Amino acid sequence: MANGTYPSKRKLAASSLQSKADRTGQGKARARTAQSETDQLDLKKH
């Protein structure tokens, strides 16, 4: 989150998936994929 912006819904969803995977040990691959996709979309394009 740069410049005081709020995280996107996609970012919040990915974070939620990651938290659940960390707590339960289930859905780790899905959470990892969601985080990677979100991170790629958040990269600034030059």
C-alpha positions, 0 to 999 in steps of 0.5 A, spaced: 500 500 500 503 506 497 501 513 497 495 512 502 491 507 498 487 502 501 488 494 498 483 492 493 478 487 494 482 482 490 488 483 495 484 482 501 481 476 499 488 473 497 490 475 504 484 472 507 486 465 503 493 466 506 491 467 513 486 461 513 491 456 509 496 458 515 491 457 520 489 450 517 494 448 513 489 447 507 489 451 501 496 453 501 497 452 493 491 456 492 493 461 497 500 462 494 497 462 487 492 468 489 497 472 492 502 471 486 497 473 482 495 479 486 502 481 487 503 481 479 497 486 478 499 491 483 506 492 480 506 498 477 507 498 469 513 502 466 
